[in-house]
Amino acid sequence: MPNPNRGACGFQSNEFEQEYERPSKSELKRQMSELQKLGEDLVAEPRDRVKRVPMPDDVKDAILMCQTITNHEGRRRQMQFVGKKMRTLDEEEVAVIRRTIESWKGLSKADTAALHALERRRDKLLADDNALTTLLAEHPELDIQHLRVLIRNARKEQAENKPPKAYREIFQILKDLSKKGAAAQAGDDDGEGEPEDDEADDE
């Protein structure tokens, strides 16, 4: 038998349905965390990669700006801003970014390992003077005075929390050496070794 008092409390069934369709607070929080992490992943990538990712210019600019900030608090605030910008993207834009990052991970594992090795060697150059002696023994063509200045400046940058200009230049030198070594190896495999590699200049 129908209850004549049913619905007297003022609620309608469609109100419950509308409320149920809304994402829960925990779900919204999870989505926000995922977008924040996605933004952090992009900030950690090389600038030339980020520039090629299809996304709105304001989001891209926020990410590129964050990459240039070395001050801890300033970077933290900019990272929050990146997360805010990421939340303005629609589902398709987010999906494109996810696919792009996944393609990087799949195609560049070896490259990533090589870059990490270069980063470790750079850090060792800053921490241990003997590492420079080892590097020069392997590559006597390097300008030792220039390298010493860069190492000294990089240490100063870290101590004074300055933009890592010398720090990045050291990495670029190591990266160039790695490329030359790979090219020389490829030449040797083809019977076209570079004769200048056999000549070592004395310090």
NUKOLVEX-68630 format. One line per 3 residues: for each residue y, x, z of N, C-alpha, C, O. Coordinates in nm, 3 decimals. Layout:
BEGIN
Y,X,Z,Y,X,Z,Y,X,Z,Y,X,Z  ...
***
This chain:
BEGIN
-0.119,0.085,0.000,0.000,0.000,0.000,0.123,0.088,0.000,0.130,0.182,0.079  0.221,0.062,-0.085,0.339,0.148,-0.092,0.417,0.145,0.038,0.430,0.040,0.102  0.467,0.257,0.075,0.546,0.266,0.198,0.692,0.236,0.163,0.753,0.309,0.085
0.749,0.130,0.220,0.887,0.094,0.185,0.989,0.197,0.230,1.102,0.198,0.181  0.949,0.284,0.324,1.042,0.384,0.375,1.038,0.515,0.294,1.119,0.605,0.317  0.942,0.525,0.201,0.929,0.649,0.124,1.055,0.673,0.041,1.100,0.584,-0.032
1.108,0.789,0.053,1.229,0.822,-0.022,1.355,0.789,0.055,1.465,0.818,0.008  1.341,0.730,0.170,1.459,0.692,0.248,1.532,0.813,0.301,1.650,0.805,0.335  1.463,0.928,0.308,1.527,1.048,0.359,1.629,1.104,0.262,1.705,1.195,0.297
1.632,1.052,0.137,1.735,1.095,0.043,1.689,1.199,-0.056,1.769,1.239,-0.142  1.565,1.246,-0.050,1.514,1.345,-0.144,1.447,1.278,-0.262,1.381,1.175,-0.246  1.464,1.334,-0.378,1.395,1.285,-0.496,1.298,1.392,-0.545,1.320,1.512,-0.524
1.192,1.349,-0.608,1.089,1.445,-0.650,1.144,1.549,-0.745,1.101,1.665,-0.740  1.239,1.511,-0.833,1.290,1.609,-0.929,1.371,1.718,-0.862,1.386,1.827,-0.917  1.425,1.690,-0.741,1.497,1.793,-0.667,1.402,1.903,-0.623,1.435,2.021,-0.630
1.284,1.865,-0.579,1.183,1.964,-0.540,1.140,2.046,-0.661,1.120,2.167,-0.651  1.126,1.978,-0.777,1.083,2.049,-0.896,1.187,2.153,-0.938,1.152,2.265,-0.975  1.316,2.116,-0.933,1.420,2.209,-0.970,1.423,2.329,-0.876,1.439,2.443,-0.919
1.407,2.301,-0.748,1.409,2.409,-0.650,1.290,2.501,-0.671,1.303,2.623,-0.658  1.174,2.444,-0.705,1.053,2.522,-0.724,1.064,2.614,-0.845,1.006,2.722,-0.845  1.140,2.572,-0.948,1.150,2.651,-1.070,1.239,2.773,-1.054,1.230,2.867,-1.133
1.323,2.774,-0.954,1.409,2.889,-0.933,1.328,3.007,-0.881,1.236,2.988,-0.801  1.362,3.130,-0.924,1.292,3.248,-0.870,1.316,3.259,-0.720,1.426,3.232,-0.671  1.214,3.299,-0.648,1.230,3.317,-0.504,1.317,3.439,-0.476,1.340,3.521,-0.565
1.365,3.450,-0.353,1.448,3.564,-0.316,1.371,3.695,-0.333,1.426,3.796,-0.378  1.244,3.692,-0.297,1.164,3.814,-0.309,1.144,3.852,-0.455,1.141,3.970,-0.490  1.129,3.749,-0.543,1.112,3.776,-0.684,1.241,3.832,-0.744,1.236,3.926,-0.824
1.354,3.775,-0.706,1.482,3.827,-0.753,1.503,3.972,-0.708,1.551,4.056,-0.784  1.466,3.998,-0.583,1.480,4.134,-0.531,1.392,4.232,-0.607,1.432,4.344,-0.636  1.270,4.186,-0.640,1.178,4.272,-0.715,1.235,4.302,-0.855,1.229,4.416,-0.902
1.289,4.198,-0.920,1.347,4.217,-1.053,1.466,4.314,-1.049,1.481,4.398,-1.137  1.550,4.300,-0.946,1.665,4.388,-0.932,1.620,4.532,-0.911,1.678,4.625,-0.966  1.514,4.550,-0.830,1.463,4.685,-0.803,1.407,4.748,-0.930,1.426,4.867,-0.955
1.339,4.667,-1.011,1.282,4.718,-1.136,1.392,4.761,-1.233,1.380,4.864,-1.298  1.499,4.681,-1.241,1.610,4.715,-1.330,1.684,4.839,-1.280,1.729,4.922,-1.360  1.696,4.852,-1.148,1.759,4.970,-1.090,1.678,5.094,-1.124,1.733,5.198,-1.161
1.545,5.083,-1.112,1.456,5.195,-1.143,1.463,5.229,-1.292,1.458,5.346,-1.329  1.474,5.128,-1.375,1.485,5.151,-1.519,1.613,5.228,-1.550,1.614,5.318,-1.634  1.721,5.191,-1.481,1.846,5.263,-1.499,1.835,5.408,-1.453,1.888,5.498,-1.518
1.765,5.430,-1.342,1.746,5.566,-1.291,1.663,5.649,-1.389,1.690,5.768,-1.408  1.563,5.586,-1.450,1.481,5.657,-1.550,1.567,5.702,-1.667,1.551,5.813,-1.718  1.659,5.616,-1.709,1.746,5.651,-1.822,1.843,5.763,-1.784,1.869,5.853,-1.864
1.896,5.757,-1.663,1.987,5.862,-1.617,1.917,5.998,-1.616,1.980,6.101,-1.640  1.788,5.998,-1.587,1.712,6.123,-1.578,1.677,6.181,-1.715,1.632,6.296,-1.724  1.695,6.104,-1.821,1.660,6.150,-1.955,1.774,6.232,-2.017,1.888,6.219,-1.974
1.744,6.316,-2.117,1.848,6.391,-2.187,1.950,6.296,-2.251,1.916,6.186,-2.294  2.074,6.341,-2.256,2.183,6.257,-2.307,2.158,6.213,-2.452,2.187,6.099,-2.489  2.106,6.305,-2.535,2.087,6.269,-2.675,1.984,6.158,-2.691,1.992,6.078,-2.785
1.888,6.151,-2.599,1.790,6.043,-2.601,1.856,5.910,-2.562,1.838,5.808,-2.628  1.933,5.916,-2.454,1.999,5.794,-2.404,2.090,5.736,-2.512,2.096,5.614,-2.529  2.159,5.823,-2.583,2.254,5.775,-2.685,2.182,5.700,-2.797,2.244,5.617,-2.864
2.054,5.727,-2.816,1.980,5.660,-2.925,1.913,5.530,-2.881,1.859,5.457,-2.964  1.917,5.501,-2.753,1.852,5.379,-2.703,1.936,5.257,-2.741,2.056,5.254,-2.712  1.875,5.156,-2.805,1.951,5.037,-2.840,1.986,4.954,-2.716,1.898,4.891,-2.657
2.112,4.954,-2.677,2.160,4.874,-2.564,2.312,4.862,-2.574,2.375,4.939,-2.647  2.371,4.767,-2.502,2.516,4.749,-2.507,2.590,4.877,-2.468,2.544,4.954,-2.383  2.706,4.898,-2.531,2.782,5.020,-2.508,2.826,5.036,-2.363,2.828,5.147,-2.310
2.859,4.924,-2.296,2.907,4.937,-2.158,2.796,4.985,-2.065,2.822,5.058,-1.970  2.672,4.944,-2.093,2.558,4.991,-2.013,2.531,5.138,-2.042,2.508,5.218,-1.951  2.534,5.173,-2.169,2.510,5.312,-2.209,2.617,5.406,-2.151,2.586,5.515,-2.104
2.742,5.361,-2.156,2.851,5.443,-2.104,2.836,5.467,-1.953,2.864,5.576,-1.904  2.790,5.364,-1.881,2.771,5.378,-1.736,2.663,5.482,-1.706,2.675,5.559,-1.611  2.557,5.482,-1.788,2.447,5.576,-1.769,2.492,5.719,-1.802,2.465,5.812,-1.726
2.562,5.735,-1.914,2.610,5.867,-1.954,2.710,5.922,-1.853,2.711,6.042,-1.826  2.794,5.835,-1.797,2.889,5.879,-1.696,2.816,5.927,-1.570,2.855,6.027,-1.510  2.711,5.855,-1.532,2.635,5.893,-1.412,2.574,6.032,-1.428,2.564,6.107,-1.331
2.533,6.066,-1.550,2.472,6.196,-1.574,2.569,6.312,-1.551,2.527,6.424,-1.524  2.698,6.284,-1.562,2.798,6.391,-1.549,2.843,6.412,-1.404,2.911,6.510,-1.374  2.806,6.320,-1.315,2.854,6.326,-1.176,2.757,6.408,-1.091,2.638,6.377,-1.086
2.807,6.511,-1.025,2.723,6.595,-0.941,2.743,6.568,-0.792,2.655,6.597,-0.711  2.859,6.512,-0.755,2.885,6.478,-0.616,2.786,6.370,-0.570,2.770,6.268,-0.638  2.720,6.392,-0.457,2.612,6.304,-0.413,2.660,6.160,-0.394,2.598,6.067,-0.446
2.768,6.141,-0.322,2.817,6.007,-0.294,2.869,5.940,-0.422,2.844,5.822,-0.446  2.941,6.018,-0.503,2.991,5.964,-0.628,2.877,5.921,-0.721,2.884,5.818,-0.786  2.773,6.003,-0.724,2.658,5.970,-0.809,2.585,5.847,-0.756,2.538,5.764,-0.834
2.577,5.836,-0.623,2.510,5.718,-0.564,2.584,5.590,-0.600,2.522,5.489,-0.635  2.717,5.594,-0.592,2.796,5.476,-0.627,2.783,5.442,-0.776,2.770,5.325,-0.813  2.785,5.545,-0.861,2.772,5.521,-1.004,2.633,5.468,-1.036,2.618,5.385,-1.126
2.531,5.515,-0.963,2.395,5.466,-0.986,2.385,5.318,-0.951,2.315,5.242,-1.017  2.456,5.277,-0.846,2.460,5.135,-0.811,2.526,5.055,-0.923,2.484,4.944,-0.955  2.631,5.114,-0.981,2.700,5.048,-1.092,2.608,5.037,-1.213,2.610,4.936,-1.284
2.529,5.142,-1.236,2.431,5.137,-1.346,2.334,5.022,-1.323,2.302,4.947,-1.416  2.286,5.007,-1.199,2.195,4.897,-1.167,2.260,4.762,-1.193,2.196,4.670,-1.244  2.387,4.750,-1.158,2.462,4.626,-1.182,2.471,4.597,-1.331,2.454,4.483,-1.374
2.498,4.700,-1.410,2.506,4.685,-1.554,2.369,4.648,-1.615,2.361,4.568,-1.707  2.264,4.708,-1.561,2.129,4.678,-1.611,2.095,4.531,-1.591,2.020,4.474,-1.670  2.149,4.469,-1.487,2.121,4.328,-1.458,2.193,4.233,-1.553,2.168,4.113,-1.551
2.282,4.287,-1.636,2.350,4.203,-1.735,2.270,4.193,-1.864,2.303,4.113,-1.952  2.164,4.272,-1.876,2.083,4.272,-1.998,1.992,4.150,-2.002,1.948,4.101,-1.898  1.965,4.101,-2.122,1.870,3.991,-2.133,1.728,4.047,-2.143,1.708,4.169,-2.150
1.631,3.958,-2.144,1.490,4.001,-2.137,1.451,4.086,-2.257,1.377,4.184,-2.242  1.499,4.051,-2.375,1.464,4.126,-2.495,1.522,4.268,-2.490,1.456,4.364,-2.529  1.646,4.280,-2.444,1.710,4.412,-2.433,1.635,4.500,-2.334,1.615,4.619,-2.358
1.593,4.441,-2.223,1.515,4.515,-2.123,1.381,4.557,-2.181,1.336,4.670,-2.160  1.318,4.467,-2.255,1.187,4.497,-2.316,1.197,4.614,-2.414,1.110,4.700,-2.418  1.305,4.616,-2.493,1.325,4.725,-2.589,1.339,4.859,-2.516,1.282,4.960,-2.557
1.416,4.858,-2.407,1.436,4.982,-2.329,1.304,5.028,-2.269,1.272,5.147,-2.272  1.225,4.933,-2.216,1.095,4.970,-2.157,1.004,5.032,-2.263,0.939,5.134,-2.238  1.000,4.972,-2.380,0.914,5.025,-2.488,0.959,5.164,-2.530,0.877,5.252,-2.558
1.090,5.184,-2.534,1.144,5.314,-2.572,1.102,5.421,-2.472,1.058,5.529,-2.511  1.116,5.391,-2.343,1.079,5.487,-2.239,0.929,5.515,-2.243,0.887,5.630,-2.226  0.849,5.410,-2.264,0.704,5.429,-2.272,0.667,5.518,-2.390,0.575,5.599,-2.380
0.739,5.504,-2.501,0.710,5.589,-2.617,0.743,5.734,-2.587,0.674,5.825,-2.633  0.850,5.756,-2.509,0.885,5.894,-2.469,0.772,5.953,-2.385,0.732,6.068,-2.405  0.723,5.875,-2.292,0.619,5.925,-2.201,0.492,5.958,-2.277,0.423,6.055,-2.247
0.462,5.876,-2.376,0.339,5.898,-2.451,0.346,6.016,-2.545,0.247,6.086,-2.566  0.465,6.038,-2.601,0.477,6.141,-2.705,0.521,6.277,-2.651,0.505,6.378,-2.720  0.575,6.280,-2.532,0.639,6.405,-2.489,0.584,6.462,-2.359,0.655,6.533,-2.287
0.459,6.433,-2.327,0.403,6.489,-2.204,0.402,6.641,-2.208,0.435,6.708,-2.110  0.363,6.696,-2.324,0.361,6.842,-2.337,0.503,6.898,-2.330,0.527,7.001,-2.267  0.597,6.829,-2.395,0.737,6.873,-2.390,0.791,6.870,-2.248,0.862,6.960,-2.205
0.755,6.762,-2.176,0.802,6.748,-2.038,0.748,6.861,-1.951,0.821,6.917,-1.870  0.621,6.894,-1.969,0.560,7.002,-1.892,0.630,7.135,-1.923,0.654,7.217,-1.834  0.663,7.155,-2.051,0.730,7.279,-2.091,0.870,7.286,-2.030,0.913,7.392,-1.984
0.941,7.174,-2.029,1.075,7.172,-1.972,1.070,7.197,-1.822,1.156,7.268,-1.767  0.971,7.140,-1.755,0.957,7.163,-1.611,0.930,7.311,-1.583,0.978,7.366,-1.484  0.853,7.375,-1.670,0.825,7.517,-1.653,0.954,7.598,-1.667,0.976,7.695,-1.594
1.039,7.558,-1.763,1.167,7.627,-1.781,1.258,7.605,-1.660,1.328,7.697,-1.617  1.256,7.485,-1.606,1.338,7.455,-1.488,1.294,7.540,-1.369,1.376,7.592,-1.293  1.162,7.555,-1.354,1.110,7.638,-1.243,1.151,7.783,-1.262,1.185,7.852,-1.166
1.148,7.830,-1.386,1.186,7.970,-1.411,1.335,7.989,-1.384,1.376,8.091,-1.329  1.416,7.892,-1.423,1.560,7.901,-1.394,1.585,7.906,-1.244,1.664,7.988,-1.197  1.517,7.820,-1.168,1.535,7.820,-1.024,1.490,7.952,-0.961,1.548,7.999,-0.864
1.386,8.010,-1.021,1.338,8.139,-0.970,1.440,8.249,-0.998,1.457,8.341,-0.917  1.509,8.240,-1.112,1.613,8.339,-1.143,1.725,8.335,-1.039,1.782,8.438,-1.004  1.756,8.215,-0.990,1.861,8.202,-0.890,1.814,8.246,-0.752,1.894,8.292,-0.670
1.685,8.232,-0.727,1.634,8.261,-0.594,1.585,8.404,-0.576,1.583,8.456,-0.465  1.546,8.469,-0.686,1.482,8.600,-0.676,1.537,8.694,-0.783,1.520,8.668,-0.903  1.601,8.801,-0.743,1.658,8.896,-0.838,1.551,8.963,-0.924,1.577,9.002,-1.038
1.430,8.974,-0.870,1.322,9.036,-0.947,1.285,8.953,-1.069,1.230,9.005,-1.166  1.314,8.823,-1.064,1.281,8.735,-1.177,1.362,8.774,-1.300,1.315,8.761,-1.413  1.484,8.822,-1.279,1.567,8.867,-1.391,1.507,8.993,-1.454,1.508,9.008,-1.576
1.457,9.084,-1.370,1.394,9.206,-1.420,1.273,9.170,-1.507,1.252,9.230,-1.613  1.195,9.073,-1.462,1.078,9.029,-1.538,1.119,8.969,-1.672,1.058,8.996,-1.775  1.224,8.885,-1.668,1.270,8.821,-1.791,1.319,8.923,-1.892,1.292,8.911,-2.011
1.392,9.024,-1.844,1.445,9.126,-1.934,1.333,9.213,-1.992,1.343,9.261,-2.105  1.228,9.233,-1.915,1.115,9.309,-1.966,1.047,9.235,-2.081,0.997,9.295,-2.175  1.047,9.101,-2.070,0.987,9.020,-2.176,1.079,9.004,-2.295,1.035,8.993,-2.410
1.210,9.005,-2.267,1.309,8.983,-2.374,1.423,9.086,-2.360,1.532,9.052,-2.316  1.397,9.208,-2.398,1.497,9.314,-2.382,1.623,9.295,-2.465,1.723,9.363,-2.445  1.617,9.201,-2.560,1.735,9.177,-2.645,1.844,9.098,-2.572,1.956,9.086,-2.621
1.811,9.044,-2.455,1.908,8.963,-2.381,2.023,9.047,-2.327,2.008,9.166,-2.300  2.137,8.982,-2.311,2.256,9.047,-2.256,2.248,9.040,-2.103,2.276,8.936,-2.044  2.211,9.150,-2.040,2.188,9.151,-1.897,2.315,9.120,-1.818,2.311,9.049,-1.717
2.428,9.173,-1.862,2.553,9.149,-1.791,2.590,9.000,-1.794,2.632,8.944,-1.693  2.573,8.939,-1.909,2.605,8.797,-1.924,2.515,8.713,-1.834,2.560,8.619,-1.769  2.387,8.749,-1.831,2.293,8.675,-1.748,2.327,8.689,-1.599,2.319,8.592,-1.524
2.363,8.808,-1.558,2.399,8.830,-1.418,2.520,8.746,-1.379,2.526,8.690,-1.269  2.617,8.737,-1.470,2.737,8.656,-1.444,2.698,8.508,-1.433,2.746,8.437,-1.344  2.612,8.463,-1.523,2.569,8.323,-1.521,2.494,8.290,-1.392,2.516,8.185,-1.332
2.405,8.380,-1.351,2.329,8.357,-1.228,2.421,8.352,-1.107,2.407,8.267,-1.020  2.515,8.445,-1.104,2.612,8.447,-0.993,2.695,8.318,-0.991,2.717,8.260,-0.885  2.739,8.275,-1.108,2.820,8.153,-1.116,2.738,8.028,-1.081,2.789,7.935,-1.018
2.612,8.028,-1.122,2.525,7.913,-1.092,2.502,7.902,-0.941,2.501,7.792,-0.886  2.483,8.016,-0.876,2.466,8.014,-0.731,2.592,7.960,-0.663,2.585,7.885,-0.566  2.708,8.000,-0.716,2.835,7.954,-0.660,2.853,7.804,-0.683,2.903,7.733,-0.596
2.810,7.757,-0.800,2.819,7.613,-0.829,2.738,7.532,-0.729,2.784,7.429,-0.680  2.619,7.580,-0.700,2.533,7.508,-0.606,2.592,7.512,-0.465,2.590,7.411,-0.394  2.643,7.627,-0.426,2.698,7.642,-0.291,2.822,7.556,-0.270,2.845,7.504,-0.161
2.902,7.542,-0.376,3.029,7.471,-0.364,3.024,7.331,-0.427,3.127,7.264,-0.441  2.904,7.289,-0.465,2.884,7.154,-0.521,2.974,7.130,-0.642,3.037,7.024,-0.654  2.978,7.228,-0.731,3.060,7.218,-0.852,2.973,7.174,-0.970,2.850,7.182,-0.963
3.035,7.128,-1.079,2.958,7.091,-1.198,2.870,7.208,-1.244,2.917,7.321,-1.248  2.744,7.181,-1.278,2.647,7.289,-1.307,2.659,7.346,-1.447,2.563,7.341,-1.525  2.773,7.401,-1.481,2.795,7.455,-1.614,2.707,7.578,-1.641,2.633,7.582,-1.739
2.717,7.678,-1.552,2.636,7.800,-1.569,2.487,7.769,-1.553,2.403,7.826,-1.621  2.458,7.678,-1.461,2.320,7.637,-1.434,2.256,7.583,-1.563,2.141,7.616,-1.595  2.331,7.501,-1.636,2.280,7.444,-1.760,2.273,7.549,-1.871,2.183,7.546,-1.955
2.367,7.643,-1.871,2.367,7.746,-1.975,2.245,7.837,-1.960,2.186,7.880,-2.060  2.207,7.866,-1.836,2.086,7.946,-1.813,1.964,7.873,-1.870,1.879,7.933,-1.934  1.959,7.742,-1.844,1.846,7.664,-1.895,1.843,7.668,-2.048,1.736,7.680,-2.108
1.960,7.658,-2.111,1.965,7.658,-2.257,1.918,7.792,-2.313,1.851,7.797,-2.416  1.953,7.902,-2.245,1.907,8.034,-2.288,1.755,8.042,-2.281,1.690,8.089,-2.374  1.699,7.995,-2.171,1.553,7.996,-2.155,1.487,7.907,-2.259,1.381,7.940,-2.312
1.550,7.794,-2.288,1.495,7.701,-2.387,1.496,7.764,-2.526,1.400,7.750,-2.602  1.605,7.834,-2.558,1.613,7.900,-2.688,1.508,8.011,-2.701,1.447,8.029,-2.806  1.487,8.083,-2.591,1.383,8.188,-2.592,1.245,8.127,-2.615,1.163,8.183,-2.688
1.222,8.012,-2.553,1.094,7.945,-2.569,1.072,7.901,-2.713,0.962,7.914,-2.767  1.179,7.850,-2.777,1.169,7.807,-2.917,1.142,7.925,-3.008,1.061,7.917,-3.101  1.211,8.038,-2.980,1.190,8.158,-3.062,1.047,8.209,-3.046,0.984,8.254,-3.142
0.998,8.201,-2.923,0.861,8.245,-2.899,0.760,8.159,-2.973,0.662,8.209,-3.027  0.785,8.027,-2.974,0.695,7.936,-3.045,0.701,7.960,-3.195,0.598,7.956,-3.264  0.822,7.986,-3.246,0.838,8.013,-3.390,0.769,8.144,-3.428,0.706,8.154,-3.533
0.783,8.245,-3.341,0.720,8.374,-3.369,0.568,8.360,-3.368,0.499,8.422,-3.449  0.517,8.279,-3.274,0.373,8.257,-3.266,0.323,8.188,-3.392,0.217,8.222,-3.445  0.401,8.091,-3.439,0.363,8.020,-3.562,0.366,8.116,-3.680,0.281,8.107,-3.770
0.462,8.207,-3.682,0.472,8.305,-3.790,0.354,8.401,-3.788,0.302,8.437,-3.893  0.313,8.442,-3.668,0.198,8.532,-3.655,0.072,8.463,-3.706,-0.013,8.525,-3.770  0.061,8.334,-3.675,-0.058,8.260,-3.720,-0.064,8.252,-3.871,-0.172,8.244,-3.929
0.054,8.256,-3.936,0.059,8.250,-4.081,0.063,8.388,-4.145,0.074,8.401,-4.267  0.054,8.492,-4.062,0.060,8.628,-4.114,0.201,8.671,-4.144,0.223,8.763,-4.223  0.297,8.606,-4.080,0.437,8.639,-4.105,0.506,8.674,-3.975,0.609,8.614,-3.942
0.453,8.768,-3.902,0.513,8.807,-3.776,0.649,8.868,-3.796,0.676,8.928,-3.900  0.736,8.856,-3.697,0.870,8.910,-3.705,0.869,9.055,-3.657,0.838,9.079,-3.540  0.903,9.152,-3.741,0.893,9.293,-3.705,0.987,9.330,-3.593,0.960,9.423,-3.517
1.101,9.257,-3.580,1.195,9.298,-3.476,1.140,9.276,-3.336,1.188,9.337,-3.241  1.038,9.190,-3.322,0.980,9.166,-3.191,0.904,9.289,-3.140,0.877,9.302,-3.020  0.869,9.379,-3.235,0.790,9.495,-3.196,0.880,9.609,-3.147,0.831,9.711,-3.098
1.010,9.589,-3.160,1.101,9.694,-3.121,1.174,9.655,-2.995,1.243,9.553,-2.994  1.162,9.731,-2.892,1.228,9.700,-2.766,1.339,9.800,-2.742,1.316,9.921,-2.740  1.458,9.748,-2.723,1.571,9.836,-2.693,1.567,9.878,-2.547,1.534,9.798,-2.459
1.601,10.001,-2.520,1.605,10.045,-2.382,1.731,9.987,-2.316,1.834,9.970,-2.381  1.722,9.955,-2.186,1.838,9.906,-2.112,1.942,10.015,-2.099,2.047,9.994,-2.040
***
